[in-house]
């Protein structure tokens, strides 16, 4: 499931994430996409990215994101935004994660867009 425009990627991610739909989240990424699940750690590829994203989805929290800008050139786009995840940890304590994200997306053969690089903390 690619997104019709790069401007739609953040919204599609939030909808899938808040629904707890890991499959829908992963369909927004190229198969060999790179993801930075925490500063200093990079995962690459479907299986590794799935494991990383499942940890966040398992928090059963609510994520919000605002898009700061999208810059396109040809078949590439650079996205920047700010996100916040509110959840409860296994001990019942309220937690909040947040960051200033930056991503690279690429237009696919079907005309839709997918994430190639996702760095949730890239603009912090």
matplotlib code that plots the C-alpha trace (Angstrom):
import matplotlib.pyplot as plt

x = [0.0, 1.9, 0.7, -0.7, 1.6, 4.5, 2.4, 0.0, 2.7, 2.6, -1.2, -1.2, 1.4, -0.5, -3.8, -2.1, 0.0, -2.9, -5.0, -2.2, -2.0, 1.7, 1.0, -0.4, 2.5, 5.0, 3.3, 4.4, 8.1, 10.2, 11.3, 14.9, 14.1, 16.3, 14.7, 16.3, 14.2, 16.4, 19.3, 22.5, 20.6, 19.6, 17.6, 17.3, 14.9, 11.4, 12.1, 14.3, 12.0, 9.0, 10.6, 11.5, 8.1, 6.3, 7.9, 6.3, 2.9, 3.0, 2.8, -0.9, -0.4, -1.7, 0.6, 0.2, 2.3, 2.5, 4.2, 6.6, 7.5, 7.8, 10.4, 10.2, 12.6, 11.8, 11.1, 12.4, 10.9, 12.3, 9.8, 10.1, 7.7, 7.2, 5.6, 4.5, 3.5, 1.6, 1.3, 1.3, 4.3, 3.9, 4.2, 1.1, 3.1, 2.3, 5.1, 5.6, 8.0, 8.6, 10.9, 11.4, 11.4, 13.0, 12.3, 13.2, 10.4, 10.6, 8.0, 7.2, 6.4, 2.7, 3.1, 2.6, 5.2, 7.0, 9.5, 13.1, 14.7, 12.8, 14.7, 12.2, 14.9, 16.7, 15.9, 16.3]
y = [0.0, 3.0, 6.5, 8.6, 11.5, 12.0, 14.5, 11.7, 9.4, 10.8, 10.7, 7.1, 6.1, 7.6, 5.9, 2.5, 2.9, 4.0, 1.1, -1.2, -2.5, -3.5, -4.8, -1.5, 0.4, -1.9, -1.4, 2.2, 1.2, -0.2, -3.7, -2.7, 0.6, 1.9, 2.8, 4.4, 3.0, 4.8, 7.1, 5.2, 2.1, 1.5, -1.4, -2.3, -4.6, -5.9, -8.3, -6.0, -3.0, -5.2, -6.2, -2.6, -1.1, -3.9, -2.7, 0.7, -0.6, -3.0, 0.0, 0.4, 4.2, 7.1, 8.8, 12.3, 13.8, 17.2, 17.6, 20.6, 20.3, 18.1, 18.8, 16.9, 16.5, 14.0, 10.6, 11.5, 13.5, 14.7, 14.9, 16.5, 16.5, 16.3, 13.3, 12.4, 9.0, 8.7, 5.3, 3.3, 1.0, -2.5, -1.1, 1.0, 4.3, 6.9, 7.5, 9.9, 9.6, 12.4, 13.5, 15.6, 13.1, 13.2, 10.8, 10.1, 8.7, 7.4, 7.3, 3.7, 2.2, 2.4, 6.1, 5.9, 6.8, 4.7, 5.5, 4.6, 6.1, 6.8, 8.6, 9.5, 11.5, 12.9, 16.5, 16.5]
z = [0.0, -1.2, -0.5, -3.4, -2.5, -0.2, 1.7, 2.6, 4.1, 7.6, 7.9, 6.5, 9.1, 12.0, 11.0, 10.7, 13.8, 16.0, 14.7, 15.8, 12.2, 11.8, 8.3, 7.1, 8.7, 6.9, 3.6, 3.8, 3.5, 0.7, 1.4, 2.1, 3.8, 6.7, 10.0, 13.1, 16.0, 18.5, 18.2, 17.3, 16.0, 12.4, 11.1, 7.5, 5.7, 6.3, 9.1, 11.2, 10.7, 11.7, 15.0, 15.7, 14.9, 16.8, 20.0, 19.6, 18.5, 21.5, 23.8, 22.6, 22.7, 20.7, 18.3, 16.7, 14.0, 12.3, 9.0, 8.9, 5.2, 2.2, -0.5, -3.8, -6.6, -9.3, -7.7, -4.3, -1.4, 1.9, 4.8, 8.2, 11.1, 14.8, 16.6, 20.0, 21.4, 24.7, 26.2, 29.4, 30.1, 31.5, 35.1, 34.5, 34.3, 31.8, 29.3, 26.5, 23.6, 21.1, 18.4, 15.3, 12.4, 8.9, 6.1, 2.5, 0.3, -3.3, -6.0, -6.9, -10.3, -9.6, -9.0, -5.2, -2.6, 0.1, 2.8, 2.0, 5.1, 8.3, 11.1, 13.9, 15.8, 12.7, 13.3, 17.1]

ax = plt.figure().add_subplot(projection="3d")
ax.plot(x, y, z, "-o")
ax.set_aspect("equal")
plt.show()
